[in-house]
Amino acid sequence: MRYIGKLDKNKLGEYGQKIVTFDVILTEERLKHIQERHPGDYEKYGIYMEEIVSNPNYVLEDNKNTDTIIMLKRIQQEGKNIQLVIKLSTGVDKKRNKNSVLTLWRVRNSTYKQLIKHKKILYKDE
Protein backbone atom coordinates (compact mmCIF):
# COMPACT_ATOMS: atom_id res chain seq x y z
CA MET A 1 0.00 0.00 0.00
CA ARG A 2 1.33 3.44 -0.99
CA TYR A 3 0.20 6.71 0.52
CA ILE A 4 -0.66 9.23 -2.24
CA GLY A 5 -1.91 12.33 -0.42
CA LYS A 6 -4.94 14.06 1.07
CA LEU A 7 -8.16 15.11 -0.61
CA ASP A 8 -9.36 18.69 -0.14
CA LYS A 9 -12.93 18.53 1.18
CA ASN A 10 -13.71 21.83 -0.57
CA LYS A 11 -13.13 20.14 -3.93
CA LEU A 12 -15.43 17.18 -3.33
CA GLY A 13 -18.92 18.67 -3.37
CA GLU A 14 -21.32 16.62 -1.21
CA TYR A 15 -18.63 13.96 -0.68
CA GLY A 16 -16.66 16.41 1.46
CA GLN A 17 -19.17 15.72 4.24
CA LYS A 18 -19.66 12.00 3.49
CA ILE A 19 -16.14 10.58 3.56
CA VAL A 20 -14.57 9.25 6.75
CA THR A 21 -10.97 10.16 5.86
CA PHE A 22 -9.16 12.43 3.44
CA ASP A 23 -6.18 10.09 2.94
CA VAL A 24 -5.73 8.50 -0.48
CA ILE A 25 -3.83 5.26 -1.01
CA LEU A 26 -2.80 3.03 -3.91
CA THR A 27 -2.86 -0.72 -3.25
CA GLU A 28 -0.52 -3.19 -4.90
CA GLU A 29 -3.52 -4.84 -6.60
CA ARG A 30 -4.59 -1.52 -8.17
CA LEU A 31 -1.01 -0.70 -9.17
CA LYS A 32 -0.84 -4.03 -10.98
CA HIS A 33 -4.20 -3.26 -12.66
CA ILE A 34 -2.92 0.12 -13.90
CA GLN A 35 0.32 -1.38 -15.21
CA GLU A 36 -1.50 -4.19 -17.03
CA ARG A 37 -4.43 -2.19 -18.44
CA HIS A 38 -2.64 1.07 -19.21
CA PRO A 39 0.95 0.09 -20.06
CA GLY A 40 3.49 2.83 -19.41
CA ASP A 41 1.02 5.30 -17.90
CA TYR A 42 1.96 4.67 -14.27
CA GLU A 43 5.65 4.77 -15.08
CA LYS A 44 5.26 8.12 -16.91
CA TYR A 45 2.48 9.82 -14.93
CA GLY A 46 2.37 8.09 -11.55
CA ILE A 47 4.73 10.75 -10.20
CA TYR A 48 1.90 13.26 -10.66
CA MET A 49 -0.70 11.41 -8.55
CA GLU A 50 -0.11 13.50 -5.43
CA GLU A 51 -0.37 16.70 -7.50
CA ILE A 52 -3.60 15.47 -9.14
CA VAL A 53 -5.14 14.65 -5.74
CA SER A 54 -4.16 17.97 -4.17
CA ASN A 55 -4.65 20.24 -7.17
CA PRO A 56 -6.98 18.77 -9.84
CA ASN A 57 -8.33 20.83 -12.71
CA TYR A 58 -11.68 19.05 -12.37
CA VAL A 59 -13.34 16.70 -9.93
CA LEU A 60 -16.27 14.84 -11.45
CA GLU A 61 -18.82 12.47 -10.01
CA ASP A 62 -18.63 9.01 -11.54
CA ASN A 63 -22.32 8.31 -12.17
CA LYS A 64 -21.63 4.66 -13.02
CA ASN A 65 -19.98 3.75 -9.72
CA THR A 66 -21.20 4.63 -6.23
CA ASP A 67 -18.98 6.89 -4.10
CA THR A 68 -16.43 7.25 -6.88
CA ILE A 69 -14.88 10.41 -8.28
CA ILE A 70 -12.85 11.20 -11.37
CA MET A 71 -10.03 13.72 -11.07
CA LEU A 72 -8.71 15.33 -14.23
CA LYS A 73 -5.44 17.20 -14.54
CA ARG A 74 -3.60 18.76 -17.45
CA ILE A 75 0.10 18.12 -16.87
CA GLN A 76 1.69 21.14 -18.53
CA GLN A 77 5.25 19.74 -18.52
CA GLU A 78 4.10 16.66 -20.40
CA GLY A 79 1.37 18.27 -22.49
CA LYS A 80 -0.95 15.43 -21.43
CA ASN A 81 -4.28 14.99 -19.65
CA ILE A 82 -4.43 12.50 -16.81
CA GLN A 83 -7.53 10.83 -15.38
CA LEU A 84 -7.36 9.49 -11.83
CA VAL A 85 -10.33 7.51 -10.49
CA ILE A 86 -10.78 7.28 -6.71
CA LYS A 87 -13.16 5.11 -4.70
CA LEU A 88 -14.19 7.11 -1.65
CA SER A 89 -14.43 5.73 1.87
CA THR A 90 -17.84 6.75 3.20
CA GLY A 91 -18.11 4.24 6.04
CA VAL A 92 -20.65 2.07 4.18
CA ASP A 93 -18.06 -0.57 3.28
CA LYS A 94 -16.26 -1.41 6.56
CA LYS A 95 -13.33 -3.00 4.68
CA ARG A 96 -12.62 0.28 2.89
CA ASN A 97 -11.24 2.68 5.49
CA LYS A 98 -9.17 4.78 3.08
CA ASN A 99 -9.95 6.48 -0.21
CA SER A 100 -8.31 4.33 -2.83
CA VAL A 101 -7.01 4.92 -6.35
CA LEU A 102 -8.86 2.60 -8.71
CA THR A 103 -7.04 3.51 -11.89
CA LEU A 104 -4.99 6.13 -13.71
CA TRP A 105 -4.39 6.78 -17.38
CA ARG A 106 -3.69 9.39 -20.00
CA VAL A 107 -6.72 10.67 -21.91
CA ARG A 108 -7.02 12.51 -25.21
CA ASN A 109 -8.25 16.11 -25.33
CA SER A 110 -11.55 14.94 -26.84
CA THR A 111 -12.13 12.46 -23.99
CA TYR A 112 -11.21 15.12 -21.42
CA LYS A 113 -13.82 17.47 -22.90
CA GLN A 114 -16.46 14.72 -23.12
CA LEU A 115 -15.99 13.79 -19.47
CA ILE A 116 -16.47 17.42 -18.43
CA LYS A 117 -19.54 17.74 -20.64
CA HIS A 118 -21.28 14.55 -19.51
CA LYS A 119 -20.34 14.15 -15.85
CA LYS A 120 -21.47 16.17 -12.84
CA ILE A 121 -18.76 18.70 -11.98
CA LEU A 122 -17.98 18.80 -8.26
CA TYR A 123 -14.99 21.15 -8.64
CA LYS A 124 -13.52 23.21 -11.48
CA ASP A 125 -10.18 25.04 -11.48
CA GLU A 126 -9.98 26.09 -15.13
C-alpha positions in Angstrom: 0.0 0.0 0.0 1.3 3.4 -1.0 0.2 6.7 0.5 -0.7 9.2 -2.2 -1.9 12.3 -0.4 -4.9 14.1 1.1 -8.2 15.1 -0.6 -9.4 18.7 -0.1 -12.9 18.5 1.2 -13.7 21.8 -0.6 -13.1 20.1 -3.9 -15.4 17.2 -3.3 -18.9 18.7 -3.4 -21.3 16.6 -1.2 -18.6 14.0 -0.7 -16.7 16.4 1.5 -19.2 15.7 4.2 -19.7 12.0 3.5 -16.1 10.6 3.6 -14.6 9.3 6.7 -11.0 10.2 5.9 -9.2 12.4 3.4 -6.2 10.1 2.9 -5.7 8.5 -0.5 -3.8 5.3 -1.0 -2.8 3.0 -3.9 -2.9 -0.7 -3.2 -0.5 -3.2 -4.9 -3.5 -4.8 -6.6 -4.6 -1.5 -8.2 -1.0 -0.7 -9.2 -0.8 -4.0 -11.0 -4.2 -3.3 -12.7 -2.9 0.1 -13.9 0.3 -1.4 -15.2 -1.5 -4.2 -17.0 -4.4 -2.2 -18.4 -2.6 1.1 -19.2 0.9 0.1 -20.1 3.5 2.8 -19.4 1.0 5.3 -17.9 2.0 4.7 -14.3 5.6 4.8 -15.1 5.3 8.1 -16.9 2.5 9.8 -14.9 2.4 8.1 -11.5 4.7 10.7 -10.2 1.9 13.3 -10.7 -0.7 11.4 -8.6 -0.1 13.5 -5.4 -0.4 16.7 -7.5 -3.6 15.5 -9.1 -5.1 14.7 -5.7 -4.2 18.0 -4.2 -4.6 20.2 -7.2 -7.0 18.8 -9.8 -8.3 20.8 -12.7 -11.7 19.0 -12.4 -13.3 16.7 -9.9 -16.3 14.8 -11.5 -18.8 12.5 -10.0 -18.6 9.0 -11.5 -22.3 8.3 -12.2 -21.6 4.7 -13.0 -20.0 3.7 -9.7 -21.2 4.6 -6.2 -19.0 6.9 -4.1 -16.4 7.2 -6.9 -14.9 10.4 -8.3 -12.8 11.2 -11.4 -10.0 13.7 -11.1 -8.7 15.3 -14.2 -5.4 17.2 -14.5 -3.6 18.8 -17.4 0.1 18.1 -16.9 1.7 21.1 -18.5 5.3 19.7 -18.5 4.1 16.7 -20.4 1.4 18.3 -22.5 -0.9 15.4 -21.4 -4.3 15.0 -19.7 -4.4 12.5 -16.8 -7.5 10.8 -15.4 -7.4 9.5 -11.8 -10.3 7.5 -10.5 -10.8 7.3 -6.7 -13.2 5.1 -4.7 -14.2 7.1 -1.7 -14.4 5.7 1.9 -17.8 6.8 3.2 -18.1 4.2 6.0 -20.7 2.1 4.2 -18.1 -0.6 3.3 -16.3 -1.4 6.6 -13.3 -3.0 4.7 -12.6 0.3 2.9 -11.2 2.7 5.5 -9.2 4.8 3.1 -9.9 6.5 -0.2 -8.3 4.3 -2.8 -7.0 4.9 -6.3 -8.9 2.6 -8.7 -7.0 3.5 -11.9 -5.0 6.1 -13.7 -4.4 6.8 -17.4 -3.7 9.4 -20.0 -6.7 10.7 -21.9 -7.0 12.5 -25.2 -8.2 16.1 -25.3 -11.5 14.9 -26.8 -12.1 12.5 -24.0 -11.2 15.1 -21.4 -13.8 17.5 -22.9 -16.5 14.7 -23.1 -16.0 13.8 -19.5 -16.5 17.4 -18.4 -19.5 17.7 -20.6 -21.3 14.5 -19.5 -20.3 14.1 -15.8 -21.5 16.2 -12.8 -18.8 18.7 -12.0 -18.0 18.8 -8.3 -15.0 21.2 -8.6 -13.5 23.2 -11.5 -10.2 25.0 -11.5 -10.0 26.1 -15.1 
